[in-house]
Amino acid sequence: MKTTSLSLGVILFLLACFPGIASAQDDRAFDKAKRQLTKVVKTGSLSERKGAISMVLETKHPKGVDTLMTALHIVDKNENSLLRKLEPLRKKRESVAEKVDKRFGGRSSVAAGSVQNLMDDMQELDREIAPLDRAWGIEASTRGAILDAIGMVIASLDETGQRERTDDLIQLFEKTRKDEDKRLYLDILGHVPTTHSVAALLGVVSHDTNPEMRVFALEGLARIGDPRGAEGARIALDDEYWQVRSAAVVALNRFGDVAAIPALIARLKTEDGRLIGDIVDALSSMTGITRKDNVVLWERWWTENEESFRATLKEVDSDNVVERDNGLDHMKEHGYLLAARRALEKRGLSLGAVRNEERQRPTSETEDPEDENAEAPGGALAGGFKADEQEADALEFAVGQAIGSREAAIRERAFELMVSEPLKRSRDAEKRAALLRIAGYTGTKEASEFLVAFMDKASRRPWRALDRIAALHGMGFCAQDEQINTIVTLFSSPHVDKDLLLTAVQAMGRVESKESTRGLIRALGELSSRRDKSEWAGVMKAIGDQLRRTTNQKHADDFAVWSDWWSTNGDNFKTPKELVAAEAKPGEEGAPQDPSGTSFYGIETYSKRIAFVLDVSGSMNEEVDYAGTRRTKIAVAKEELLKAIASLPKDAWFNIVFYSSDYRLWQKQLVQASAEVKGEAREWVENVEAVGATNIFDPLIKAFELAGRGSHDGAYEVALDTIFFLSDGEPNRGKITDPDDILREILTLNRLKRVQIHTIGVGRGHNVTFMKALADETGGTYIGR
């Protein structure tokens, strides 16, 4: 995709828009930062570029925006130059790959030497393409960092300065005739967290006649997250174009606006297709419950719970400790997830807060916050909300319990957005520790598996000691018996400290199961066998104390004595917690899920405009475990596809794309799901064979063509809005084979089309990171099979 550079006239206009006065000392510091940014933005690494951007920001010079806009112009030129170099190399690789596939496909004579030569040529081209792909990624990341920086510079100005700069950008937006320039100005406004920027974007949502610009403005409002933008998003729910309505739903969910709940429920009455699913997801993420697409049940629930819901939000936001505690209790009792989000925002633990933290400091070139430069406790980022330890723990426990009490689908999504995503991004050790404790407080098996994996990763980073302790603390509230062994192995590790082992003892004691009791005895044995066991006397005493509490025995801290006791009593032993659980009456089971719409591999959609894009490469002939039997991946995929097609309602439209080295489109366009058409689809699907390599980019682009031209398409009412994408491997054919580049191109294309992509990764060979990102960034669902 070609990037349009800013014209010289635009640059000069912008320079004139941002004048200012600075001291000689300020000028010297600014000139140094400007020279550094100008230098590294041409050839520097991503970390060098972000460092230079930070230097410009630190000067707080009034001409900082000038320099950043000039740097943005250079980035545009860099991107275009890279794409000009990549284009012929990609075409050449496609041509070589096609020759390889033809020879292996039996359509020409095969000479081993010639095929090897072609494979060597392809590998050489891959080596040429790889550094250009990486450079392209650096340019894209630099662009985002510059936009963030421009927003911070404008936000740092006084009230008059903010208003003037916003007015300048709106004037540029209104004067230019180029859509790409209009998008740029809206992108900049969407990175400026000021009331003036919000007002400007609301004006575009309300009055601009181009639906594409309304979509971009709504995206900007959602990015800023100012609740004052919610009114415009509610108005946009009635927009003529479904893409604008889709952007409005996403924005309202981001704002967490209470008034959006009845507005979204009302919209369910008139909406059709995939947007029903978007609305239901937004309602569920705020309320913590689901009534599917049943408007009557949603209205009844809101009538019965509105007063309690609003009161809980008010209490959670209160500065009065008693009121706030009441709000946390109500949140925990009812599972109001919007209240949980507000509580996290107050602590600076929300995804939005962590993203702001990201924007305000450079990261390493790997974009991995989990490195040796991450903040230690008490570091520069450890400030913010200062609650005493007891109150902080009450908040964390209430949020965890609220998430953990929800039904599986809602719980998993809430956990991802409120715990795992902020945790991945945050460099603040204290914030990560809080999020890890919240994960444990959910009390779910999924959380225990998450914490085990996180603890294992932290064990390879000695500077992440606080993470390991927090993860262990959380495991005490959710660990399963099969994970006790993971905890016990810590006691034999040469690289542990007493604090970590004391936390491990507390965690196993809190689990209080037969297996955790046995684990404590094993831990005592591990320490008893160490040469330096005298140094661990305090930990051994803690183990003994916990065993005495759990078993009601009076034995000393002696492994041999406890081991003998367990040999005699272990088979029939039950902890007090297990005895109470055995006497408790089983709770009521949740209401059975009533699937609505179409389901593929368990992923449900309300959409009536669907493309199924399935991998039929040779690796799909491999066998996997499925429903207790061994079957080929292609056989399972066909069965799931045919079930999905059979479940399509009569007023649905669909198409199928099979891909391997190339792709095959079943019909030229979407077709209506009549009984006759379904029969034809069944016959076509049953006859397909799995053979060839894996071309991911080209079939996805072909599927997107079924979506028309975005919101300008005259037939937008029947355009594609949902893709089910299945793959079992890495891309190795097609115009683009680098997963990051494929993702970047698809997301750029999708800004206006707003197609939701659900991804299904089959087998161990699929790229989990790519498949999950493709789903997450388009509002879809990823599952691995």
Steps between C-alpha positions, in 0.01 A plus 500: 500500500646836398541763771421855390766748611401834645533773241757776553216750515336311784830483690560874459144576605544291813828669583325834480222372723724421796717805577633571846753678716778324688815595691850462354563203730175338390596559139836327545341192659231496234748536214694202635184289525387612154833403341493162672144424384572614145803272495356180649162520324687436176713202598473439875352206689155520655642547851725783373203666332283475809786635707532801269124558508520500880782757481277730297216455749725570798600841361133610508594739222215677317643387167496135600200432278688645202782254545269206556296579188820522296606162641161361400564622147834314498331183625251520213787527252679208665190282478446578134864429422485165678180401321658582164786263586273229639253488211730348233659259749158373610390454139818313418454273801141430395620401154769266637256343748250441219764311300585286803133418560440411135787255497405337827140496385587274210419749226853488361794264513689507825877524503637494853775745418270757341256487791786544746622799301154654521484436875842664538376800301196529725712487815730768362200722427372439852835620634471817290140563602542440876700817588267713289200351681660582835577853386141546387382394844733754660354778284145404598590497870681834465191654342290395800758635745511835319121532500497429874772760552315768300197436717705538818658826380164658420349370824785665695408847370281742691128525428543763231780310332301176494202673343707677237689187399178300478340772287804492271464124448127528431567774244751274328246216508232717342724654235666191359328300228714190548341227710841376614583845641160521669564164666838622621353808669231290665768255613694787658188634673430148625837506676437835674329438837341844542144629519558702184603193304197309629273786393661511156456127446141516621440766237625264230279216629195727502545699180746349255323354197770239432431183703867403484593818687231431758656157558846653545365762738327235712824302512678812621241560770532138614880532511481813717242333723350824632143424619383823337539325167229251593214727396625513142544124494143449623373725221708302249310183595229625264737573212396386152820302448562182698875564511436824690261322735763232556760763591246660735441171685875451548538858624212470748651184643832681535341797678316278749207741483200395712259681269628277220339193656134595431606650165663174394203297621268722295724454196459122528136545398588626153851367430565193290790271425846521650443829681263314731800303621706818542225656709453189714876484561508866603205455736655188654837667552332780699229312688674167551195303382350398170148467374622425147291695247179483707395864528215424742735329746757781472234764562367308799849459646577871460168602659571278800870585537554856375475661843740248657737523204524880510534504879786249485689712246453809714623320812805352327597851380443653846784648706319384814657173617175358640307576182778360285507178703123467456543547127766230486271262688214567257733463202624167631146380577345593165804470271455849356801510269473870420547567872805273494641702209443823692675355805802405290508846340507655846806290584669575166473131409265521203614424146453867410719613790772252407487613136547860615796379703640342182462821301689706754824304487707326232523122498760268359502414133336168578203683647527265798425675830628195683870584490774595740401867477153438638424710804574347837265565794510864593630599158398793287168346411406371844309816587139578429215373715627460859275266691605326818582133462176371651277716281702415188464129572124537551471667161712235328304219663164652403606551137634145477184354651279706268686369195516142625127480574396565138410230249791359300488709181454831683755406765767411244456824309496708819812324626681579177403868493531574871788274604715333236524787248596768757740250655678444169546872445581640844861564602402597853581213738240602759225521241594162357493351849150638558377356170651160581322495834173593326554208261522264795196648671284396205537146635480337157693217340587727208657749741709229665635388162571862410689558826706181464609608151572853619702377798704274273578795273591719797735231632724561197524869591674544837387864520135386501503367858195704602305351209573147619393580856177665381423211264554250782275703727230491233541126451397448860149603397470305176764225475380157394641179647695427182691827545617433855804320362607821326502677835685218676784507245589849623626349827773306319608790281840654577380846391225590745475724802314465827224745408411295194489172693298652785248618240497149352423355845214747544366416153491125563348558840227714349419236237445260790446179308630149545753556223621834641544341844711227343684778313589673827648177634700456179621861528614432856691200369670707229623755753605229747726345237684824422853540628418848621172398661578698814460818294146395414384436857249784483338358187496150649325635809242672276437165327462326835259767626286464188497120523397514864211735417379287210536155659442583868814298577771616741812369327823698497656640182647160419460358151544135607220529757262670259585255221422203726173660609398557136583140406253383763228764466537659156258277309202592717604852596266793432575862584246708694427687177427174315274376780294820485479478119379138519214602728396801293207466263587526133417840359260560219647457160504798270236534237588299191638700214258540215715557193371765265604547140783299347777309678836386362739308726291625792532869406154652467402792279178684425638602161309427182788603273777242547807369317664176610872506414653156565848353473516193271879474483669160513559520875123488554523126424671446836298322768389662825294395801139601446206395718692200630614374159789559260395689187672714241485874547337543159224251587421687821508837322258375231262365763503826697453701180204293383335532842548877487353524150204285601428738791492812282156665495327539164563874490876456550757547223831314492799383298792260543869548423733200516871575490830317480777621266229700323130540579165387362189714529175302500282778355592837351300679768294432810201275433179460695479193726206322339464123540610448140809718541595323824484169314732632230740624766499160670594326175783746433639472854490121505706478179785726608838339572779627723821559306762772461661776707346785704398830339327711766517856366345460154184309606436745783525790257264317264252452783520872578404577141165342583451784749485753219658844534416562862236753595491652149377176344150542366428139592634536855185339636602160362877544537712252691540586868643178650781260410571163659868436430658158565870417472735229623834652400725793420462699176757398236327595175328809361583865449590550867627223728616689809223469765556852639475651152186299424342622823595860430355490147176333609443745785564797272252362248248428774482846656202584283366159406480402872487129424514280809746211466463191717813282487538128560852367539523125440787289633829602653641651182277807475628846593314572824625859528386588148165322520416652837602849393294474180192412705561746783566798273183441296269426793493128431569188705805274483498134598772237474414140417 
